[in-house]
Amino acid sequence: MMKYQRETYSKRYSNWKKVFFNHTRMLQCYNCQKDLKESYVCSSNRRKVRCLDCAEKHKIIPNIPEECR
């Protein structure tokens, strides 16, 4: 099995809001339908996953963390 370098940054804002790097799952942004594979995502309740731009625009997170830019 080949190992690859993983991004390590993740931040939990509450029990249901978390920013993390999506490595393998085929996810789409709940708002703009953008493909989120190999990118930072914001997960929230009811399996709503958003790109960081939409999460900031809809005030899910206060701002995009510096580590994710």
N, C-alpha and C positions, 0 to 999 in steps of 0.2 A: 504494500500500500504506500502510495506516495504522499508525503506530508507537504503541506503548503503553509505559508506564513499567514497567520490570522491577525486581523485587527483585534485589539483587545479592549477598546473603550466601550463602556456601557454606563448608563446613568438611569437610576430609578427616581422618578418624580413623585410617585405615590404607588399604592398597591396595584394600580391598573395602568399606569403610564410609564413606559420605559423606552429609552433610546438605545439601540444596539445595532451591530453590523450584521446584516443578513448574508450568510455565506451561500446557502444552497437552496433554500425554499423558493418556489416560484410564487412570489407575492406581487400584488398590484396595489397601487395607491387607491384608497377608498374614494378620494375626491377627483384626482386627475387621471386615473387609470395607468399611470406610468409603471413600467417594469422595475421592480425593486431588488432584483437579484444582484449580489455583490455591491451593495450600497448600505448606507446608514438608514434606518427606519425608526419610526415612532409607533409603538403598539399601544392600543388603548382597549377599553372594554368592548365586549361583544365582537371580538376578532376584527376590529377596524384597524387596519395598518395603513399608515400614511407616510409619504416622503417628508423629509424635514421641512421643506419649503411650505407645503400645505399645512403641516402641523403648527408651524409658526404663524401662518396667515390666519388659521382658524382658532388661534389662541389655545391650542392644546398644550404647547410648551411655551415658556416665556421668551426664549431665544434659542437659536441654534448653538450648541456648545462649540467652543473654539477647536476642540479636538476632532470634530466631525467635518470641518471645512476643508 
